[in-house]
Amino acid sequence: MSSSPASPPSPKSALIVGSGVFGLSTALALSTRPSFATTTITVLDRLPFPAHDASSVDSSRIIRADYADPAYAGLASKAQSIWRQTEPSQLGGEGRYSESGLVLVADTGNGGEHYVRESYSNVVALNKRNGVADNSVTELPSKEAIAKTVGTGGGSGDWGYINRCSGWADAEAGMKWLRAQVDATKRVTFKTAEVISLLYSPSGDKVTGVRLKNNTILEADFTILATGAWTPSLIDLRGRSQATGQVIGYIPLTDAEQEKLGSMPMLLNMSTGMFIIPPRNNVLKVARHGYGYTNPVAISNPSSSPGKQEEKEIIVSLPATTHNHPDLTLPPEAQSAMKHALQSMLPTLPARPFSATKICWYTDTPTADFIITYHPNYNKSLFLATGGSGHGYKFLPVIGDCIADCIESRCPPEFREKWRWRENVVDNVVTEDGSRGGRRGMVLWDEMARTHVPSTSSKI
Ligand SMILES: Cc1cc2nc3c(=O)[nH]c(=O)nc-3n(C[C@H](O)[C@H](O)[C@H](O)COP(=O)(O)OP(=O)(O)OC[C@H]3O[C@@H](n4cnc5c(N)ncnc54)[C@H](O)[C@@H]3O)c2cc1C
């Protein structure tokens, strides 16, 4: 592969591992880049598309520019303008995007408040810049103002605002739309196979493809890992990124309840992390944007480190999903936190069992910044497009081009520092961007084994 800052890489073959938002949007962007015009592009995934336990595949994802960080707010605002295109053939069409509004709140004096206040300033400024009506963002200075705006008889938090320009996407439908765009290019071959390791050159300083679970190999000039929360099983990311499990519950509603709650805004409390998405097809979703659970597993060190003596076995947090644990349910502390959140947010909704639950895995980084960069050890043969940190989905229409720009060494300036390979690693990856609620340090199987719920379970 030839590459230099002046001439973008032009590999003969590019292998993208992972067909979530990061991998699929990269495939689409590369298929239109002149420098990849003669490149054979292959996308591999361990499961048939859409992979049911991928973090990009679910009933909903929040599409918001409500960020404390102006760079992500700006990029999200760009993405939103594409989500809002609602002709049937367009991304937001056929119910893939719904602009329900978002009530973003915090418990004053607690974690999350700073984030919500910064986010408020950012969206007010963004709307002014975009010429959006002044009343699209309204401060909600009290519990009463929040309850009145949510309109369910309940609420959460005691300070916040409503942004009527925020909405939610049918995440699985969005992914199917994206896949159709990629298929239409006729440039990309899809394969279902699980990668068990990267292949390295004899000297260990180049990645030359991947080894599959059936022990065959697939060679490539250029490999992109877009493997979400599974990425730490393929490359050593200790101190840079790890999988954290996040809880979701789906609640069945009657027709009358659907009718009553169908037009409510989303409600997200950044202090507890608890949020609800308005129901569709008689199902309401409650979930927690939290520090999550780790699932520590001992694995052989997947990295080749030329000239260095590395540990043979390392411990990393990896996803546990119903694919490898068919009976996986929610730990008692999560069930209790969800019950409390529902009582507060929807006090008139009679309690009932979940129709389904799920643990979905974030690819967390210490700062919630993505990792979109060449791995420094492999002479530009390995690129990482991951680190979604629980907020990557909304960027579906724009992130592929950003990733392709970074591959071509033209990373958007505001993200150059944020998405780069970090030389300084932390001892323990805990995402501290101010947006996370719940307890820190929970281990999945320890929480599963508990028979009683710790009294602090729904507090920060
Ligand atoms: C519960 C939850 C709620 C979220 N809410 C929001 C939200 O409201 N708004 C928002 O913007 N974002 C949200 N996010 C974050 C967003 O969904 C993710 O950042 C984004 O989907 C990450 O995409 P990805 O492509 O990195 O990972 P994924 O979608 O997980 O894709 C990775 C793919 O790699 C494949 N793979 C992994 N290992 C291998 C292997 N060894 N061989 C072959 N294939 C492999 C997997 O099968 C998978 O298909 C949420 C995430 C979760 C989990």
The ligand as an SDF file (V2000), in Angstrom:
LIG
                    3D

 53 58  0  0  0  0  0  0  0  0999 V2000
  -27.8660    0.4640   25.1080 C   0  0  0  0  0  0  0  0  0  0  0  0
  -27.2550    1.4320   24.1600 C   0  0  0  0  0  0  0  0  0  0  0  0
  -27.8630    2.6580   23.9540 C   0  0  0  0  0  0  0  0  0  0  0  0
  -27.2880    3.5820   23.0820 C   0  0  0  0  0  0  0  0  0  0  0  0
  -27.9400    4.7540   22.8590 N   0  0  0  0  0  0  0  0  0  0  0  0
  -27.4650    5.6020   21.9310 C   0  0  0  0  0  0  0  0  0  0  0  0
  -28.2040    6.7470   21.5910 C   0  0  0  0  0  0  0  0  0  0  0  0
  -29.2990    6.9690   22.1230 O   0  0  0  0  0  0  0  0  0  0  0  0
  -27.7060    7.5850   20.6330 N   0  0  0  0  0  0  0  0  0  0  0  0
  -26.5110    7.3280   20.0150 C   0  0  0  0  0  0  0  0  0  0  0  0
  -26.1110    8.1230   19.1710 O   0  0  0  0  0  0  0  0  0  0  0  0
  -25.7920    6.2380   20.3200 N   0  0  0  0  0  0  0  0  0  0  0  0
  -26.2410    5.3790   21.2550 C   0  0  0  0  0  0  0  0  0  0  0  0
  -25.5350    4.2580   21.5690 N   0  0  0  0  0  0  0  0  0  0  0  0
  -24.1970    4.0600   21.0100 C   0  0  0  0  0  0  0  0  0  0  0  0
  -24.2080    3.5240   19.6240 C   0  0  0  0  0  0  0  0  0  0  0  0
  -25.2210    2.5540   19.4760 O   0  0  0  0  0  0  0  0  0  0  0  0
  -22.8290    2.9630   19.3250 C   0  0  0  0  0  0  0  0  0  0  0  0
  -21.8330    3.9470   19.5850 O   0  0  0  0  0  0  0  0  0  0  0  0
  -22.6840    2.5150   17.8920 C   0  0  0  0  0  0  0  0  0  0  0  0
  -23.7810    1.7270   17.5000 O   0  0  0  0  0  0  0  0  0  0  0  0
  -21.3900    1.7310   17.7720 C   0  0  0  0  0  0  0  0  0  0  0  0
  -21.2970    1.1660   16.4960 O   0  0  0  0  0  0  0  0  0  0  0  0
  -20.1010    0.1820   16.1570 P   0  0  0  0  0  0  0  0  0  0  0  0
  -20.1450   -0.0190   14.6960 O   0  0  0  0  0  0  0  0  0  0  0  0
  -18.8550    0.6610   16.7770 O   0  0  0  0  0  0  0  0  0  0  0  0
  -20.4190   -1.1760   16.9580 O   0  0  0  0  0  0  0  0  0  0  0  0
  -21.4810   -2.3370   16.6810 P   0  0  0  0  0  0  0  0  0  0  0  0
  -22.7590   -1.8180   16.1670 O   0  0  0  0  0  0  0  0  0  0  0  0
  -21.5430   -3.1670   17.9230 O   0  0  0  0  0  0  0  0  0  0  0  0
  -20.8120   -3.1800   15.5150 O   0  0  0  0  0  0  0  0  0  0  0  0
  -19.6920   -3.9930   15.7110 C   0  0  0  0  0  0  0  0  0  0  0  0
  -19.8570   -5.1940   14.8040 C   0  0  0  0  0  0  0  0  0  0  0  0
  -18.6450   -5.9400   14.8180 O   0  0  0  0  0  0  0  0  0  0  0  0
  -18.9750   -7.3090   14.7520 C   0  0  0  0  0  0  0  0  0  0  0  0
  -17.8520   -8.0670   15.3070 N   0  0  0  0  0  0  0  0  0  0  0  0
  -17.3570   -7.9610   16.5490 C   0  0  0  0  0  0  0  0  0  0  0  0
  -16.3240   -8.8080   16.7190 N   0  0  0  0  0  0  0  0  0  0  0  0
  -16.1640   -9.4610   15.5490 C   0  0  0  0  0  0  0  0  0  0  0  0
  -15.2760  -10.4680   15.1090 C   0  0  0  0  0  0  0  0  0  0  0  0
  -14.3340  -10.9850   15.9250 N   0  0  0  0  0  0  0  0  0  0  0  0
  -15.3880  -10.9440   13.8470 N   0  0  0  0  0  0  0  0  0  0  0  0
  -16.3420  -10.4340   12.9990 C   0  0  0  0  0  0  0  0  0  0  0  0
  -17.2280   -9.4640   13.3890 N   0  0  0  0  0  0  0  0  0  0  0  0
  -17.1380   -8.9870   14.6430 C   0  0  0  0  0  0  0  0  0  0  0  0
  -20.2280   -7.4200   15.6040 C   0  0  0  0  0  0  0  0  0  0  0  0
  -20.9730   -8.6000   15.3020 O   0  0  0  0  0  0  0  0  0  0  0  0
  -20.9570   -6.1330   15.2470 C   0  0  0  0  0  0  0  0  0  0  0  0
  -21.8860   -6.3220   14.2000 O   0  0  0  0  0  0  0  0  0  0  0  0
  -26.0780    3.2910   22.4370 C   0  0  0  0  0  0  0  0  0  0  0  0
  -25.4570    2.0580   22.6290 C   0  0  0  0  0  0  0  0  0  0  0  0
  -26.0420    1.1200   23.4740 C   0  0  0  0  0  0  0  0  0  0  0  0
  -25.3630   -0.1950   23.6740 C   0  0  0  0  0  0  0  0  0  0  0  0
  1  2  1  0
  2  3  1  0
  2 52  2  0
  3  4  2  0
  4  5  1  0
  4 50  1  0
  5  6  2  0
  6  7  1  0
  6 13  1  0
  7  8  2  0
  7  9  1  0
  9 10  1  0
 10 11  2  0
 10 12  1  0
 12 13  2  0
 13 14  1  0
 14 15  1  0
 14 50  1  0
 15 16  1  0
 16 17  1  0
 16 18  1  0
 18 19  1  0
 18 20  1  0
 20 21  1  0
 20 22  1  0
 22 23  1  0
 23 24  1  0
 24 25  2  0
 24 26  1  0
 24 27  1  0
 27 28  1  0
 28 29  2  0
 28 30  1  0
 28 31  1  0
 31 32  1  0
 32 33  1  0
 33 34  1  0
 33 48  1  0
 34 35  1  0
 35 36  1  0
 35 46  1  0
 36 37  1  0
 36 45  1  0
 37 38  2  0
 38 39  1  0
 39 40  1  0
 39 45  2  0
 40 41  1  0
 40 42  2  0
 42 43  1  0
 43 44  2  0
 44 45  1  0
 46 47  1  0
 46 48  1  0
 48 49  1  0
 50 51  2  0
 51 52  1  0
 52 53  1  0
M  END
$$$$
